Amino acid sequence: MRPLLALLGLSACAPALRAVTKEEEPHRWALAAAAPTQLHRVLGVGLSVHDSEPSGTKPVLVCLHAIAHGGGDFTGVEARLGDSWRIITVDWPGHGRSESDTEPASATRYAQLFEALVGQLQLTRFVILGNSIGGAVAIRHAAAHPDQVRALVLANPGGLDPGGLLARLWIGLLVDHFEQGERNEARFEPWFRRYYEDILVTEEARPQRDRIVAAGYEHATVLAQAWRSFAAPGPNLVSLIQRVSMPVLFTWAKRDGLITWGRNRAAVEAFPRASVEFFEAGHAPFLESSEAFHASLTRFLAGLDR
């Protein structure tokens, strides 16, 4: 796979730094949760949250994005479901219009922030749509609060891979590249662009992919932090699976080279009430194969007890 081959191109030569020009606004704002938003102070961090109907009575769907993305990933979800669902999207710390965190990015930290945010918003009986690290947060929250969560929709969630030495070595190489971005090295941008061409693979996702690449240097620190946490010793989410008793729809991107079906299949099939649908996508089917994804999502939500 091309990202893995690109990782082998690390050089010992003194790297050139990119020329920095003053921007009118951060590139990550283009990925932010849709307006209107409200800044919620959660565990010392200002989180930007979009709520389509704060005082409404519609069923609630909370959407949690991948690292280096933003709540804007889910504008298509709201466009299709907003008439019948209250859609809440969150920008993780250092993403979109949220403030940076004093704690390193990780699924554990994000789960703490999400739990506190749910309390502030006084949410009960909601559905979570989570992608990548957002999916890991969704699993953690559902296991800890099964009374709150009606169902999960998981798009290639993190935390279920069995790990191992090779996985840790591969993650270490990825972190090396993200650290290049932290150091503002010029070589990071072309690598990150090639890397993301294998993350969001369809033409439909090109506009969002371009915005993510443009914000790459701004997200390099949280990317390095999050990926370090993925390699840290300790239990993954497999130990929580039996506590996730609600219906779970896995919307699996078949062309994902980061979170692969082969390495995650056993964990997915262990969920008590799981179903799986596959999509021609690289990591986020709601961005890459949206019509098929939303047809699947609509069927699943229609089957839930209201």
C-alpha positions as CSV (number, residue, x, y, z in Angstrom):
1,M,0.0,0.0,0.0
2,R,1.3,3.4,-0.9
3,P,1.3,5.0,2.6
4,L,3.3,2.1,3.9
5,L,5.8,2.4,1.1
6,A,6.0,6.1,1.6
7,L,7.0,5.5,5.2
8,L,10.2,3.9,4.1
9,G,11.3,7.1,2.6
10,L,12.5,8.7,5.9
11,S,15.7,10.5,5.4
12,A,18.6,11.3,7.7
13,C,19.4,14.4,5.8
14,A,18.9,17.8,7.5
15,P,15.3,18.7,6.5
16,A,14.2,21.9,4.9
17,L,11.6,23.9,6.6
18,R,8.6,25.2,4.8
19,A,8.1,28.9,4.3
20,V,5.3,30.2,6.6
21,T,3.0,32.9,5.4
22,K,0.4,34.6,7.7
23,E,-3.0,33.2,7.1
24,E,-6.2,35.1,7.5
25,E,-7.7,32.2,9.4
26,P,-6.7,28.7,10.4
27,H,-7.2,26.0,7.7
28,R,-8.9,23.8,10.2
29,W,-11.8,26.2,10.4
30,A,-12.9,24.9,7.0
31,L,-13.4,21.4,8.6
32,A,-15.4,22.7,11.6
33,A,-18.8,21.7,12.7
34,A,-21.5,23.5,10.8
35,A,-22.8,26.9,12.1
36,P,-24.4,27.7,14.4
37,T,-22.1,26.5,17.0
38,Q,-21.7,27.0,20.7
39,L,-18.5,26.8,22.7
40,H,-18.9,24.4,25.7
41,R,-16.3,24.6,28.5
42,V,-15.7,20.9,29.2
43,L,-12.9,19.7,31.6
44,G,-11.1,23.0,31.0
45,V,-11.4,22.8,27.2
46,G,-13.6,24.9,24.9
47,L,-15.4,22.4,22.6
48,S,-17.2,23.8,19.6
49,V,-20.6,22.0,19.2
50,H,-23.2,22.2,16.6
51,D,-26.8,21.3,17.7
52,S,-29.4,21.4,15.0
53,E,-32.3,21.7,17.4
54,P,-31.2,22.4,21.0
55,S,-34.8,22.6,22.4
56,G,-36.4,20.1,20.0
57,T,-38.1,16.8,20.7
58,K,-36.6,14.8,17.7
59,P,-34.5,11.7,18.4
60,V,-30.8,12.6,18.8
61,L,-27.9,11.5,16.6
62,V,-24.4,12.6,17.9
63,C,-21.6,12.5,15.3
64,L,-17.9,12.1,16.3
65,H,-15.2,12.6,13.7
66,A,-11.8,11.1,13.0
67,I,-8.5,12.7,14.0
68,A,-7.4,15.5,11.7
69,H,-11.0,15.9,10.4
70,G,-13.8,18.0,12.0
71,G,-17.5,18.1,12.7
72,G,-18.0,19.3,9.2
73,D,-17.6,15.7,8.0
74,F,-21.2,15.2,8.9
75,T,-22.9,18.1,7.0
76,G,-24.3,15.5,4.5
77,V,-25.8,13.5,7.4
78,E,-27.7,16.5,8.6
79,A,-28.8,17.4,5.1
80,R,-30.4,14.0,4.7
81,L,-31.7,13.4,8.3
82,G,-32.2,16.8,9.7
83,D,-35.9,16.9,9.1
84,S,-36.5,13.9,11.4
85,W,-33.4,13.8,13.7
86,R,-31.7,16.3,16.0
87,I,-28.0,16.2,14.8
88,I,-25.2,17.1,17.1
89,T,-21.6,17.4,15.9
90,V,-18.5,18.0,17.9
91,D,-15.1,19.4,17.0
92,W,-12.4,17.5,19.0
93,P,-9.8,19.7,20.8
94,G,-7.5,21.4,18.4
95,H,-9.9,20.7,15.5
96,G,-12.4,22.9,13.8
97,R,-13.2,25.9,16.1
98,S,-12.5,24.0,19.3
99,E,-9.7,25.1,21.6
100,S,-6.5,23.1,22.1
101,D,-6.3,20.7,25.0
102,T,-3.6,20.6,27.7
103,E,-3.8,16.8,27.7
104,P,-2.5,14.7,24.8
105,A,-5.0,13.5,22.3
106,S,-6.2,9.9,22.8
107,A,-9.5,7.9,22.7
108,T,-9.4,7.8,26.5
109,R,-9.1,11.6,26.8
110,Y,-11.8,12.2,24.2
111,A,-14.1,9.7,25.9
112,Q,-13.7,11.7,29.2
113,L,-14.5,15.0,27.3
114,F,-17.5,13.4,25.6
115,E,-18.9,12.0,28.8
116,A,-18.7,15.4,30.4
117,L,-20.3,17.1,27.3
118,V,-23.2,14.6,27.3
119,G,-23.8,15.6,30.9
120,Q,-23.8,19.3,30.0
121,L,-26.2,18.8,27.1
122,Q,-28.4,16.6,29.3
123,L,-28.7,14.0,26.5
124,T,-30.5,10.7,27.1
125,R,-31.3,7.8,24.7
126,F,-29.3,8.9,21.7
127,V,-27.5,7.3,18.8
128,I,-23.8,7.8,18.2
129,L,-22.2,7.8,14.7
130,G,-18.4,7.5,15.2
131,N,-15.6,7.3,12.7
132,S,-12.1,6.1,13.6
133,I,-11.1,7.6,17.0
134,G,-14.7,8.9,17.2
135,G,-15.8,5.2,16.9
136,A,-13.5,4.2,19.7
137,V,-15.1,7.0,21.9
138,A,-18.5,5.7,20.9
139,I,-17.7,2.2,22.0
140,R,-16.3,3.4,25.3
141,H,-19.3,5.5,26.1
142,A,-21.8,2.9,25.1
143,A,-20.1,0.3,27.3
144,A,-20.0,2.7,30.3
145,H,-23.5,4.1,29.8
146,P,-25.7,1.5,28.1
147,D,-28.8,3.2,29.5
148,Q,-28.0,6.4,27.5
149,V,-27.1,4.9,24.1
150,R,-29.8,3.6,21.9
151,A,-27.5,2.4,19.1
152,L,-24.1,2.8,17.5
153,V,-23.1,3.4,13.9
154,L,-19.4,2.7,13.6
155,A,-17.3,3.6,10.6
156,N,-14.0,1.7,10.8
157,P,-13.6,2.4,14.6
158,G,-10.3,2.4,16.3
159,G,-9.4,0.3,19.3
160,L,-10.4,-3.2,18.1
161,D,-7.2,-4.1,16.3
162,P,-5.2,-6.8,18.2
163,G,-2.0,-4.8,17.9
164,G,1.3,-6.6,18.2
165,L,5.0,-5.8,17.4
166,L,4.5,-5.1,13.7
167,A,1.6,-2.8,14.4
168,R,3.7,-0.8,16.9
169,L,6.6,-0.5,14.5
170,W,4.2,0.7,11.7
171,I,2.6,3.2,14.1
172,G,6.1,4.4,15.1
173,L,6.9,5.2,11.5
174,L,3.6,7.1,11.1
175,V,4.4,9.1,14.2
176,D,7.8,10.0,12.7
177,H,6.1,11.6,9.8
178,F,3.6,13.5,12.0
179,E,6.5,14.8,14.0
180,Q,8.0,16.2,10.7
181,G,4.8,18.2,10.5
182,E,5.2,19.4,14.1
183,R,8.7,20.6,13.2
184,N,7.3,22.4,10.2
185,E,9.4,20.4,7.7
186,A,8.6,21.0,4.0
187,R,8.7,17.3,3.2
188,F,5.6,16.7,5.4
189,E,3.1,18.3,3.1
190,P,3.7,16.1,0.0
191,W,3.9,13.0,2.1
192,F,0.6,13.9,3.9
193,R,-1.1,14.6,0.6
194,R,-0.1,11.1,-0.7
195,Y,-1.1,9.6,2.6
196,Y,-4.5,11.1,2.5
197,E,-5.1,10.0,-1.1
198,D,-5.1,6.5,0.3
199,I,-7.4,7.5,3.3
200,L,-10.2,9.1,1.4
201,V,-10.0,7.4,-1.9
202,T,-13.0,8.4,-4.0
203,E,-13.6,11.4,-6.2
204,E,-16.6,12.4,-4.1
205,A,-14.3,12.9,-1.1
206,R,-11.8,15.0,-2.9
207,P,-13.0,18.4,-1.6
208,Q,-12.9,17.3,2.0
209,R,-9.6,15.5,1.4
210,D,-8.1,18.8,0.1
211,R,-9.3,20.7,3.1
212,I,-7.8,18.0,5.5
213,V,-4.4,18.2,3.6
214,A,-4.4,22.0,3.8
215,A,-4.8,21.7,7.6
216,G,-2.1,19.0,8.0
217,Y,0.5,21.1,9.7
218,E,-2.1,22.5,12.1
219,H,-3.1,18.9,13.1
220,A,0.3,17.4,13.1
221,T,0.7,17.6,16.9
222,V,-2.7,15.9,17.7
223,L,-2.0,13.3,15.0
224,A,1.3,12.4,16.6
225,Q,-0.3,12.3,20.1
226,A,-3.2,10.2,19.0
227,W,-1.1,7.7,17.2
228,R,1.4,7.4,20.1
229,S,-1.6,6.5,22.3
230,F,-2.7,3.8,19.8
231,A,0.6,2.0,20.3
232,A,0.7,2.5,24.1
233,P,0.6,-0.7,26.2
234,G,-2.7,-1.6,27.8
235,P,-6.0,-3.3,26.9
236,N,-7.8,-2.4,23.7
237,L,-11.6,-2.1,23.5
238,V,-12.2,-5.9,23.0
239,S,-12.7,-6.3,26.7
240,L,-15.7,-3.9,26.5
241,I,-17.6,-5.6,23.7
242,Q,-20.0,-7.7,25.7
243,R,-21.1,-4.6,27.6
244,V,-22.2,-3.0,24.3
245,S,-25.7,-4.5,24.4
246,M,-27.5,-2.1,22.0
247,P,-27.8,-2.5,18.2
248,V,-24.5,-1.7,16.3
249,L,-24.2,-1.1,12.6
250,F,-20.6,-1.3,11.3
251,T,-20.3,0.6,8.0
252,W,-17.0,-0.7,6.8
253,A,-14.8,0.9,4.3
254,K,-13.4,-2.0,2.4
255,R,-10.3,-0.2,1.1
256,D,-9.0,0.9,4.5
257,G,-5.3,0.2,4.9
258,L,-5.2,1.6,8.4
259,I,-8.1,-0.2,10.1
260,T,-8.4,-3.3,8.0
261,W,-11.3,-5.7,8.0
262,G,-9.1,-8.7,8.3
263,R,-7.5,-7.5,11.6
264,N,-10.8,-6.4,13.1
265,R,-13.3,-9.0,11.9
266,A,-13.1,-11.2,15.0
267,A,-13.8,-8.3,17.3
268,V,-16.6,-6.9,15.2
269,E,-18.3,-10.3,15.0
270,A,-18.1,-10.6,18.8
271,F,-20.5,-7.7,19.4
272,P,-23.8,-9.2,20.6
273,R,-26.1,-7.2,18.3
274,A,-23.9,-6.2,15.4
275,S,-24.6,-6.0,11.7
276,V,-22.0,-5.1,9.0
277,E,-22.3,-3.4,5.6
278,F,-19.4,-2.8,3.3
279,F,-18.7,0.2,1.1
280,E,-16.3,1.2,-1.6
281,A,-14.3,3.6,0.6
282,G,-11.0,4.1,2.2
283,H,-11.9,5.2,5.8
284,A,-15.1,7.3,6.0
285,P,-17.9,5.9,3.8
286,F,-20.2,8.9,4.6
287,L,-17.7,11.1,2.8
288,E,-16.6,8.7,0.0
289,S,-19.8,6.7,-0.8
290,S,-22.5,8.9,0.6
291,E,-25.6,7.7,-1.2
292,A,-25.0,4.1,-0.3
293,F,-24.0,5.0,3.2
294,H,-27.1,7.1,3.9
295,A,-29.4,4.4,2.5
296,S,-27.8,2.0,4.9
297,L,-28.0,4.5,7.8
298,T,-31.6,5.4,7.1
299,R,-32.7,1.7,7.1
300,F,-30.9,1.1,10.4
301,L,-32.3,4.1,12.1
302,A,-35.8,3.2,10.9
303,G,-35.5,-0.2,12.5
304,L,-34.8,1.3,16.0
305,D,-37.6,1.5,18.6
306,R,-38.5,5.2,18.7
